[in-house]
Amino acid sequence: MDLGLTGRPALVAAASKGMGRAVAEGLAREGARVAIFARTEADVRLAADEIRAATGAEVLALAGDVTRAADVERMVGEAAGRFGGLRVLVTNAGGPPLGLFDEMDDAKWQAAFELNLLSVIRLIRAAVPHLRAAGGDGTIVNVSSIAGHRPIGSSIPYAASKAAVSHMTALLANVLGPDVRVNAVAPGEIETAMLSPETEVLITRIPLHRLGKPDDVAAAIFYLCSAESGYVTGTEIFVTGGQHLY
């Protein structure tokens, strides 16, 4: 199936590893022109080189921190300048701060919201002018989490910030339509570096009896980026193997 992504300029956050890397490489295989960024320059340059070699696509490597507004403005500007605009934004970022609720001081709460929510806000705010200029062809996909919908895990700051991303997705679909579609994916337990050691014991509680893979999440994101989802906005797709959805 042709997803209609050939030539479309896309920006993927936190794309040197894990889910972001899977999304970036998949978009490149579909013919998109892809800008990727992450905090560590060596990692993001290596990822870009490997994606180029595997797909033959145009890949722009950018280093920056999504918790810094100046870095976000610079990276979005460089991507749009290189590609002559943007059509796709994937706001993959975030991670759970470790510790119990009683151990979470204001600094840890603020750090969680900086990374998981404010980074998304900064990316969207910087990208919206370019996405609007796409003439109704702009699309945003936010990466939220099942933790924002169900009492899963022990990191309340992470869950609260991801819940805010989910709610903001629906609100932005109203605000930015019809120029830009805004959707989200909510992963469950996915095999990435963020996976907690105790997760293996949860497998029997997942109806599909396995952990998810980055490619499982990426596939849902491809659909939401594609022409096949042209009448889909304000929606969140759960990629959880059925975990806690019954």
C-alpha positions as CSV (number, residue, x, y, z in Angstrom):
1,M,0.0,0.0,0.0
2,D,1.3,3.5,-0.9
3,L,1.0,5.6,2.2
4,G,1.4,8.8,0.2
5,L,4.6,9.8,2.2
6,T,7.0,10.1,-0.7
7,G,8.8,13.4,-0.6
8,R,7.0,14.7,2.5
9,P,9.3,16.5,4.9
10,A,9.1,15.1,8.4
11,L,10.6,15.9,11.8
12,V,10.9,13.1,14.4
13,A,12.0,13.9,18.0
14,A,14.2,11.6,20.1
15,A,15.0,9.6,17.0
16,S,18.5,8.2,17.6
17,K,17.1,5.1,19.4
18,G,14.0,3.1,20.3
19,M,10.6,4.1,19.0
20,G,11.8,7.4,17.5
21,R,14.5,5.6,15.5
22,A,11.9,3.0,14.3
23,V,9.6,5.8,13.2
24,A,12.3,7.8,11.4
25,E,13.6,4.7,9.5
26,G,10.1,3.7,8.5
27,L,9.2,7.1,7.2
28,A,12.5,7.1,5.3
29,R,11.6,3.7,3.7
30,E,8.3,5.2,2.6
31,G,10.1,8.0,0.8
32,A,9.8,10.8,3.2
33,R,12.6,13.3,3.8
34,V,13.3,13.0,7.4
35,A,15.0,15.3,10.0
36,I,15.8,13.5,13.3
37,F,17.1,14.9,16.5
38,A,18.3,13.9,19.9
39,R,20.5,15.3,22.7
40,T,23.7,13.5,21.9
41,E,25.2,14.6,18.6
42,A,27.3,11.5,18.0
43,D,24.2,9.2,18.5
44,V,22.0,11.2,16.2
45,R,24.6,11.5,13.5
46,L,25.2,7.7,13.6
47,A,21.5,7.0,13.4
48,A,21.2,9.3,10.4
49,D,24.1,7.6,8.6
50,E,22.6,4.2,9.3
51,I,19.1,5.2,8.1
52,R,20.5,6.8,4.9
53,A,22.5,3.6,4.2
54,A,19.5,1.4,4.8
55,T,16.9,3.5,2.8
56,G,18.7,5.8,0.5
57,A,16.5,8.6,1.8
58,E,17.5,12.2,2.6
59,V,18.1,12.4,6.4
60,L,19.1,15.5,8.4
61,A,20.7,15.0,11.8
62,L,20.2,17.6,14.4
63,A,21.4,17.7,18.0
64,G,19.5,19.6,20.7
65,D,17.5,19.3,23.9
66,V,13.7,19.6,23.8
67,T,13.7,21.1,27.3
68,R,15.4,24.2,25.9
69,A,13.1,26.4,23.9
70,A,16.0,27.9,21.9
71,D,17.1,24.4,20.8
72,V,13.6,23.5,19.7
73,E,13.2,26.7,17.6
74,R,16.6,26.1,16.0
75,M,16.0,22.5,15.1
76,V,12.5,23.1,13.7
77,G,13.9,26.1,11.7
78,E,16.8,24.1,10.3
79,A,14.6,21.2,9.3
80,A,12.0,23.5,7.6
81,G,14.8,25.5,5.9
82,R,16.5,22.4,4.6
83,F,13.3,20.8,3.3
84,G,11.4,23.9,2.2
85,G,8.8,23.4,4.9
86,L,7.3,20.6,7.1
87,R,4.4,18.3,6.6
88,V,4.8,15.8,9.5
89,L,5.8,16.3,13.1
90,V,6.3,13.3,15.5
91,T,6.7,14.6,19.1
92,N,8.4,11.5,20.6
93,A,10.1,12.4,23.9
94,G,10.0,11.7,27.6
95,G,10.6,9.2,30.3
96,P,9.6,8.5,33.8
97,P,11.5,10.0,36.7
98,L,12.4,7.2,39.2
99,G,11.2,7.1,42.8
100,L,8.1,6.8,44.9
101,F,5.5,9.6,45.2
102,D,6.8,10.7,48.7
103,E,10.3,11.1,47.2
104,M,9.1,13.4,44.3
105,D,9.9,17.0,45.2
106,D,8.9,20.0,43.1
107,A,12.1,19.7,41.0
108,K,11.3,16.2,39.9
109,W,7.7,17.1,39.0
110,Q,8.9,20.1,37.1
111,A,11.5,18.0,35.2
112,A,8.8,15.4,34.3
113,F,6.5,18.1,32.8
114,E,9.4,19.8,31.1
115,L,10.4,16.6,29.3
116,N,7.0,15.0,28.7
117,L,4.6,18.0,28.2
118,L,6.4,21.3,27.6
119,S,8.7,19.7,25.0
120,V,5.6,18.7,23.0
121,I,4.2,22.2,23.4
122,R,7.4,23.8,22.2
123,L,7.8,21.5,19.2
124,I,4.2,22.0,18.1
125,R,4.3,25.8,18.6
126,A,7.5,26.1,16.5
127,A,6.3,23.7,13.8
128,V,2.7,25.0,13.4
129,P,3.5,27.9,11.0
130,H,5.3,25.5,8.7
131,L,2.5,22.8,9.0
132,R,-0.2,25.4,8.3
133,A,1.7,26.5,5.2
134,A,1.3,22.9,3.9
135,G,-2.3,23.9,2.7
136,G,-4.2,21.4,4.8
137,D,-1.6,18.6,4.5
138,G,0.1,19.1,7.8
139,T,-0.1,16.4,10.5
140,I,1.1,16.0,14.1
141,V,1.5,12.7,15.9
142,N,2.1,12.9,19.7
143,V,3.5,9.9,21.6
144,S,1.6,9.6,24.9
145,S,1.3,6.5,27.0
146,I,-1.2,4.0,28.4
147,A,0.0,5.3,31.8
148,G,-1.8,8.5,31.1
149,H,-5.1,6.6,31.0
150,R,-4.8,3.7,33.4
151,P,-3.1,3.3,36.8
152,I,0.0,1.6,35.5
153,G,3.5,2.0,36.9
154,S,4.7,3.9,39.9
155,S,5.8,7.2,38.3
156,I,2.8,9.6,38.9
157,P,4.6,12.6,37.4
158,Y,5.1,10.7,34.2
159,A,1.5,9.5,34.1
160,A,0.1,12.9,34.8
161,S,2.3,14.6,32.1
162,K,1.4,12.0,29.5
163,A,-2.3,12.4,30.4
164,A,-1.9,16.1,29.7
165,V,-0.4,15.2,26.2
166,S,-3.5,13.0,25.4
167,H,-6.0,15.7,26.4
168,M,-4.0,18.4,24.6
169,T,-4.1,16.3,21.4
170,A,-7.9,16.4,21.3
171,L,-8.0,20.1,22.0
172,L,-5.4,20.9,19.4
173,A,-7.3,18.9,16.8
174,N,-10.1,21.5,17.2
175,V,-7.8,24.5,17.3
176,L,-5.6,23.6,14.3
177,G,-8.2,22.0,12.0
178,P,-8.7,22.0,9.1
179,D,-5.1,23.0,8.4
180,V,-3.4,20.5,10.6
181,R,-4.5,17.0,11.8
182,V,-3.4,16.2,15.3
183,N,-3.5,12.6,16.7
184,A,-1.6,10.5,19.2
185,V,-0.4,7.0,19.9
186,A,-0.4,5.5,23.5
187,P,2.1,2.7,23.8
188,G,2.0,0.1,26.5
189,E,5.0,-2.0,27.5
190,I,7.5,-1.6,24.7
191,E,11.0,-3.2,24.4
192,T,13.1,-0.1,24.7
193,A,15.8,1.2,27.1
194,M,13.1,2.7,29.2
195,L,11.6,-0.7,30.0
196,S,11.7,-1.4,33.7
197,P,13.3,-4.6,35.0
198,E,10.0,-5.8,36.6
199,T,8.1,-5.5,33.3
200,E,8.7,-9.1,32.4
201,V,6.2,-10.3,35.1
202,L,3.5,-8.3,33.4
203,I,3.6,-10.3,30.1
204,T,0.9,-12.7,31.3
205,R,-1.4,-9.8,31.9
206,I,-1.1,-8.6,28.3
207,P,-3.7,-10.4,26.2
208,L,-1.2,-10.9,23.3
209,H,1.3,-12.4,25.9
210,R,4.3,-10.4,24.6
211,L,5.9,-7.1,25.0
212,G,5.5,-4.6,22.2
213,K,8.3,-3.7,19.8
214,P,9.3,-0.2,18.6
215,D,8.1,-1.2,15.1
216,D,4.6,-1.9,16.5
217,V,4.3,1.7,17.7
218,A,5.9,3.0,14.5
219,A,3.3,1.2,12.3
220,A,0.5,3.1,14.1
221,I,2.3,6.4,13.6
222,F,2.8,5.7,9.9
223,Y,-0.9,5.3,9.5
224,L,-1.6,8.6,11.3
225,C,1.0,10.4,9.1
226,S,-0.3,8.9,5.9
227,A,-2.9,9.9,3.3
228,E,-4.9,6.8,4.4
229,S,-5.8,8.7,7.7
230,G,-6.9,11.9,5.9
231,Y,-10.2,12.0,7.9
232,V,-8.7,11.1,11.2
233,T,-7.9,13.8,13.8
234,G,-8.3,14.2,17.5
235,T,-7.8,10.4,17.9
236,E,-5.5,8.3,20.0
237,I,-4.5,4.8,19.0
238,F,-3.6,2.4,21.9
239,V,-0.6,0.1,21.0
240,T,-0.7,-2.0,24.1
241,G,-1.4,-5.6,23.1
242,G,-4.7,-5.1,24.8
243,Q,-3.2,-4.4,28.2
244,H,-5.8,-2.9,30.6
245,L,-8.2,-2.1,27.9
246,Y,-10.8,-4.6,28.9
